[in-house]
Amino acid sequence: MQPFLELKNVSKVFPGVKALDSVDLEVYPGEIHGIIGENGAGKSTLIKILTGAHKNDSGKIFIEGKEVSIDNPKDALNYGISAIYQELNTIPQLSIAENVFLGRPLKKHGNRGLLDIAQMRKKSKELLNELGQEVDPTVKLSSLGIGKQQMVEIAKALSIKTRLLIMDEPTSSLTEKEVKDLFATIRGLKNKGITIIFISHRLEEVMKICDRVTVMRDGKKIDTLPIDKVDKNQLIKMMVGHSLDQQYPKVRTELGDEVLRVENLNKNGVFKNISFYVRRGEIVGFSGLVGSGRTEVMRAVFGADSYDSGEIYINGKKSKISCPRDAMNQGMAFLTEDRKGQGLILDNTIAFNTNIASLSKSSSGVFLDNKKLKGVAKNNINELSIKTPSENFIVRQLSGGNQQKVVIAKWLNTKANIYIFDEPTRGIDVGAKVEVCNIIGSLVENNCAIILISSELPEILGLCDRIYVMHEGKITAEIDSADATQEKIMHAASGEV
């Protein structure tokens, strides 16, 4: 069978970085083809070349055996190639129909006519019905959950006669049910002859949904294998170049005094009667399904959001925390789950971002000391193994795992005593996950207290000393690590207590 897509010796070089190095790839019609690799392996660059955002420096691209040149996004669309990214390319304030035809509205009487709203609504409904979605195309996209919004993105792709659909981390923000629905949709698209490239850090999902998988490392293709001829450990070894004997390395320390206590914290309609405590040298996990209120509680504790009632004690003293600066002044740090939206200033340098939460330490009077800023950043780059040409590199251009290390460096530089990590390993590869877990372990060894919010049960079970489980804004269980199992956590997370 002739491949739908074929790459031969494709390379791409950026200043100081060889992003793709003579990559060969074959993807067959109607195939679900997984692409995996650590952050910085070249996956994003590959997608951008296929969608016309970047031009390959050398090598050839073939569609159905014919050599093509993809010079811009319009070329990609003309060849039937489209992509759905982790951050959805939608406008929530517009209707479903307007999003499906975003940038390509249907018009009456040709290109110069008025918008044909009725036809856009009709076609949107038909496309979404094909995907098993019964929705009103007139409602605002913002009224839908993330899973449904993603279906609108797929409908948008189908509206332009997509033949190759690239899905980049499509499950990162979905619930378990939404993932099942998405997989059913993907299989339905495969049955219609649409080719899928599925990129994910969640190897279990790759094993479940893909026909074949290509492993990339350091800009090179390592191998392409049928999914039934490989296991998860083999994939990890190919991704990182060696085996990972312990994905969640746990550091055992002697627990110290209580450093944070929260009593009866309430916010109407969000969370109710939240009480917990954390000790020095302890990792306390917060588990629960999406929407259980974990992040909202921690944002209130850190002063990012208000709360209605309750008390917060730091080192045994009742504390008034009205804003994040109050929390920081009392030795707290909060690594948000939204590193791109809230954790980083993407279009600034590593040096700026790593110092932004502790600028007073790198200033002389009212002026910033650039030499100190760069010195701090260089230390962070060395200590955290941030892959970058220099401390002056723009953060947006880093891989996801290295962006996460920059966020961590920012908070490490504050020398906090209490760290709240909200989904610290979401969207990063297995090698970077181990590195982040090791950073958490080193903080514990230095007598810091850690709160870990994670949707990854193996991570919660592997790292935490105690686990609080939340369901619909309430704590439904407190479980010691010695007694914790996935089954116990899921029962509590589902409200079955």
N, C-alpha and C positions, 0 to 999 in steps of 0.2 A: 504493500500500500504506500502511495506517495504521501509524504508529510504535508500537512496544511501549512506549517511554519517550519522553516529550517534556517539556522544560523551557522555560518562557517567562519571560524577564526575572527570573530567580532571582538574588537578591542576599543577601550575608551580611557583616555588619560586626562586627569585634572591636575592642576598645579600641585606637585608633591605626592600625588596618589595615582596609582594605576588601578582604576576602578574595575575594569574588565580586561582580562588577559587571554586573548585567543580563544574565546568561548565558542564551542559547538553545541547546538541544541536542535533536537527534532521533536516536534509535537504533531501528533496525528489527528485527523478529523474525528470529532466526537469523543476525544480522549479527555479525561480529567487528569491533568499533569501537574504534580506537586513540584514546587521549587522551594528548597529549604537551605538554610545556611545561617551562620552567625551574623549579627549586625556588622556591616562593613564587608560582607562577602561579595557584594555586587548585585544583589537582587533588585534593589531600587533603581540602579543605573540601567539594568537590563529592561525593566518595565518602561523607563523613560525613553529608551531607544525605540522600543516597540510602539510606543504611543506618540512618538514624534517630538517629545519634549527635549531630547538630546539627539545629536547626530553621532553615529559611530565614527571613530577615526579611521578604522580599517576593518576589513572583513566584509562578508556579503550576507544579505538577507533574501530569502526566497519565500514566496507565497505560492503554494500549489505548483512548485517546480520552476516558477518564473522569478528571476532576480528583480527585486524592487528597491526603490530608494524611499525611505520614510523620512522626509525632511521637516515635517511639521505635523501637528495634531490632525489637520485636515486630511493629509495623506493617509494617516492611520485609519481614520474613519472611512475613507474611500475603499480601503482594503478590508473593511469589516472588523477592525480591531478597536476595542474599547476597554476601559478599565474602571473598576470600582475600588476606591481607596478606603483605608482605615478611617480617615476623616471624610465623611460623605460630602460630595460636591452638590449640595442642595441649598435652597433658600427656604427656610422654615416658614417665613411669613407669606409665601405664595401657596396657591392651591396645589393639590396633587397633580392635576392636569397641567398646570403651568410648569411644574417641575419636570414632568415627563418630557415636555417639549421645550425645555429651557434652552435658549440660544437657537432653536430651530422651530419657531412657532408656525403652525399651519395658518394659511391666509386664504381669504376668499379671492377668487379671480386672479390667482398667481401671486408673484412676489410683491406687487404693489398694492394688493388689496388689504382690506381690514382683516384683523385677526378673526379666524374662524373658531371661536370659543366652543361652540356646540360640537364641532368635529373633534377638537382636541379632547374634550370631555368624553366623547363616545369612544375614541380610539384608546384613551388612557384606561377606561373601564374594561375594554376588550383585552388589552395587554395584561392588566392586573388579574382579570378573570383567568387568563391562560396560566398565570402563576398561582392560581388557587386563592386569590385575594379578593374578597368581597368588600370593597370600600367605595365611598362616595367621592368621586374625583373633584368635587367642588370644595371639599373641606380643606382647611389649611394643613400643610404638611406637619406643622408643629404639634398638631393634635394626635399624631401617631407616635407609637414607641419606636425605638431605634430599629428593631427588627422589621417593622412595617416600612419604615423609611428606606431601609435597604432594599426592600422589594420594589419600591418606587424607582430606585436607582437601576435595578435590573430591568424594569419595564422601560425605562429611558434608553437603556442599551439596546433592548429588543426593537424599539421604535426606529432605530437607524440600521436595522438589518445586520446586527452584529453576528459575526461568524466565529470570532475568537474573543472570549470574555476573560479578562485578567482580573482576578480577585485578590487584593492585597490585604491580608489580615482581616478577612471579612467577619470573623466571629469574636473579635477582641472585646466588643461591648455588648454582646448578646447574652441573653439568659439561656439556660439549658434547652428549654422548649423552642426558643427562637433559632437555636443552632440546628435542632432537628428539622424545623420547618425549612431553614435555608438549605440543608442537605437534600431534603426532598425536592426542593426547587432545582438545585444543581443537577440532580439525577434526571429530572424532567427535561432540563435543557440539553443534557447529553443525549437523551432519547430522541430529541429533535435534530440531532446532528451538530449542535453547537459545541465548539471546542472550548475547554476551560483550562486556564492556568491558575492554580490555587497556591497562593503563597501564605505560609503560616509558621509561627513558632511553636504551635501546639501539635507536637508530633503524633499524638493519639488521633487527632482529627485527620491529619495527612494519611495515616495508616487506614483510617476508616473510609475516606471518601475518594482517594486517588487511585488511578490505574497504574501509573508509574511515577517515580519521583527522581528529580535531579538534585544532587547535592553540590553546593558551591562553597568555596573557601578561598579567601584572599583574592577575589576577582577571577578565580579559575573554576571551571567545571571539574568536579572530582569524579563523578560517575552518574549514570542514569540507570535505574534498576526497576524491574516490575515490583509492585508493592508487596506481592505475595512471596517474594524471594528475599526479603530483608526484614529485620526486626528493629525495634526502637534503639537498642544499644548499638547496633551497627551504624545506624544513621547518626547517632550522637558522635561516635568515634570518627566517622567521615567528616562531620561538620567541624569538629574542633581539632582534629589531627591526633587525638589520643582519647583514651577512655576516661569517663568521669565516674570514679568509683563512688563518690558521694555527692549527689546533686544538691542536697540541702545540709551542708556541714553544720552540725550543732556544737556550740561551745558551752561546756558545763562550767558554771561559776558558783561561788557561794553567794547566796542572795543577801543583800544588805537591807538597810532601812527603807521604809515606805517613802517615796518621793512625790507621788501624785495620788490623790484620792478625789473621786467625784461622787457626790451624794445627791440622789433624787433630782437629777437634771431633767428638765421638761421643756418642750417646745410644742405648742399646740399643733396637732395634725402631723407632726414630724417624728418626735420620739417622746417617751414617757418613762419617768422614774428610773433613769439610768444611774446606776451606782457601780463603781469598780475602783480598783487600786492597782498600783504598779510599784515594784521595789527596785532598788539599785541592782544592776547585774541581771535583771529579769527581762525576758521577752514575753509580752502578753499579746496573744492573738485575738483579733476580732474577726469572726467568720459570720457568714450569712449570705442569703441570696441577694441579687441585684435589687436595690430598692428597700433593703431592710433597715437603712438608717445609719449604717456604720460611719460613713464619711460625714454625714450631717452632724453626728455627735462630736466627732473630732474637730470639725470646723468650729463648733461652738466652744469646745474646750480651749482651742487655740485663739479664740477671739475673732475669727474671720466672719462668723455669723453670730447673731444674737440668740439668747434663749430666754424663756419666760421665768423660770425659777430653778432653784437648785444651788449647790455650793461646790466650789473647787478649792482643794487644799494642796499647797505645794510645800514639801518638807514640814508637814504638820501645821502650817499656818494657813488660815483662810485667805484666799487671794481674790482680788477683783481684776478680772481680765475682760477688758472692754474692746480690745483690738489686738491684732497680732504683735504689735510692738510691746504691749504689756506682757504677753506670753514670752516673747524673746528676752525681755529684760529679766524674766524669772527663770531663764535657762531652758526654754522649750524651742524645738524646731519641728517643722511640719513639711514633709515631702509630699506634695500633692500628687494625686493620681494623674492629673492633667498636666504633664510636664511641658507640653508645647503651649497650652493656653495660659497656664498660671505659674509654671515653674521656671520658665526661661524667657529671656528677651532674645528671640531667635535671630534677629538681624544685627546683633551685637557680638562682640568677641568672647572667646572663652575667658580671657582675663577679666573682662567686665562682669560676666555672669557669675564667675566663681567668687567674686568679691562683693557682689551687690548687697548681700545680707549683713556684711561686716565692714562697710566702707570706712567706718570711724577708725578701724585698725590700720588702714592703708592711706591715711591722710595726714597732711601737715597743716594744722589749723583748718581753714576753710577750703584748702586746696587738696585735691587728690594727688598722691605720690605715685606716678606711673611706674616708677622703678619697683616700688613695693608691690603694686598690683600685679605686675608681671612676675615678680619673684614668687608670690603666693601661688599664682596660677601654674608656674613651672613645677613647683613642689606637688601641687595637686595632680598634674599630668603624670609625673613620675610615680607618685604613690598609688594612684588609682589606675595606672596603665591606660590612660585616655589616648586613643589612637588619633593623632592630629599632627599636621606639619609643624605647628607652632601655637603658642598661647594667643596669637593674634588672629587665629582662624575663626571664621564666622560660625556660630553654633548651628544655624540652620543646615549647614553643609555636612554636619556630623551624622553618623548613623544613630539609630534610636538608642542603642546600648551606651554609646559614648555620650549622647545627650543626657541620659539618665545619670551617668557618672558626674557630669558637670553639675547637675542639680544636687547630687549628694555632696559634692565638694563645696558648693555654696553654703550648705548647712553645716558641714563639718568645720568650716572656717569660723563659725559663730561660737565654737567650743561649748555647745549646749550640753545639758545633763539628761534631758528627756527628749527622745526622738520619736515622732509619729511618722511611720512609713505607710503611706496609702498606696497599695498595689505597686510596690517598688520594682517588681520584675515583669509587669505587664508589657507585652510588645517587645521584649528583648529575648535574645537567643539563649540557649542553655549554658554556653560558656560565660556570657555576661551575667546570667542568673547566679552562677556559682560565685562570681566575683562580688556581686552585690551582697549575697549571703555572707561571704567572708568579711565584708566591711561591717555588716551588722554584728557579726561575731566579735570583731575587734573592738567595737564600741562597748559591747557587753563586758569584755575583758578589762576595759578601762572604767568599769563601774557605772556606765550609763544605763538608763532605763529605756526600754524599747516598747512601743505599741506598734504592732504589725497588723494592718488590714490587708487581707488577701482573699481572693476568690479561688486560689489554688489550694485545695485541701492537702496535697502532699507537702506543700510549703508550710502551711499552718502546723501540720503534724510533725514535720521534720525539725522546725526551728523553735517552736514556742514551749515555754514552761507551763503556762496556763492559757486557757482559751475561753473567751466569752463568745456566745452565739446569740445573734440577733434575728428577730422576725417581726416585721411590721412595726418597727420603732421601739421594740422592747427587748430586753435581755432575757432570753428563754433558758439559758444554761450557762454555768461556769464549770469547766471540766479541766482537771489536772492532766498534764501531758501523759502521765503513766496510764491513765484510764481512757484516753481519747482514742476514738476510732472514727473513720469516715462515716459509718452508719450512725453513730451517736450524734455527730455534728449535723448530719443531714436531717435527722429526725427533729432536732431542735431548730434548725434553720427553716423547716417546713411548718413549725408551730405545733409539732406532734410531741408534746411533753406532758 
